[in-house]
Amino acid sequence: MGEATRHDVGEVLIVTGMSGAGRSTAANSLEDLDWYVVDNLPPQMLKPLLDLTELAGGVLPRVAVVVDVRGRDLFSDLPDAMRALRERRQIRVMFLDASDEVLVRRFEAVRRPHPLQGEGTILDGIRRERARLAAVREDADVIIDTSSYNIHQLATKVADLFTEEGTARHTLTLQSFGFKYGLPPDADLVADMRFLPNPFWDERLRPFTGEDAEVREYVLAQTGAAEFLEAYSAALRPVLEGYQRENKSHSVVAVGCTGGKHRSVVMVRELAERLGAVPGVAVRVTHRDLGRE
């Protein structure tokens, strides 16, 4: 009698398929989704790895293992290893494939031999690999034909398949800063709040920052403030949606004023409230220059 299948442990995904079909791209996409990725693992090591994930409990909730013909003779044990694992654990297998013509083109583009071609041609290696992988492909849960995909489209496809419902696909950092201290070097987009009156010149408001209600009320009452917030939020929505389609997982929108203490701080907070409602986007707020003297 075999062991009962475990349902109380984290997910395990085996990533395999044809050389040149995009395993590395798929693995990188999974890593961006916070999967723990193990590359080029011999099939014989799958069981010890699963034992480790069970001992680790919630520390490794989602594990992806890339297994392929780089393991040479060890790879022949993969079908048996997969069947044995399915008897004790819920696992999924993702198989990446592409047409022979496309695979040949990709190997020629990077000027590398196929791992199984030996003294033959790239096509000889591809045919040998297909024969070895036939049983694995037949037992796969997900098959992705990448013939018509570029690396960005494949990464997006993997993200669509393996992103948990409700999980953010894109992290947006909204950062306030002061122009007098220089532009943030990692900003993707920059907005300038110096079109609004500066609270610094109001002696009553000077001791406060954009985190205080007095400054917030003053800034938002100025002509153009509300119009900017609505228009800029609306303009950023399609950008953030496009970033998700293009699998760009992080971006930084910098919002500046003279010293980075009043106007930019208020507007970053207001933008965060509006953009936090964009599906698939997690918003974080930072204030680069708020603590400067």
ABEGO torsion letter per residue (X at the ends): XBBBBBAABBBBBBBBEBBGAGAAAAAAAAAAAGBBBBBGBBAAAAAAAAAAAAAAEAABABBBBBBBAAAEAAAAAAAAAAAAAAAABBBBBBBBBBBAAAAAAAAAAAGBBBAAAEABBAAAAAAAAAAAAAAAAAABABBBBAAABBAAAAAAAAAAAABBBGBBABBBBBBBBBAAAEBBAABABBBBAAABBBAAABAAAAABBAABAAAAAAAAABBGAAAAAAAAAAAAAAAAAAAAAAGBABBBBBBBBAAGABAAAAAAAAAAAAAAABBGBBBBBBBAAAABX
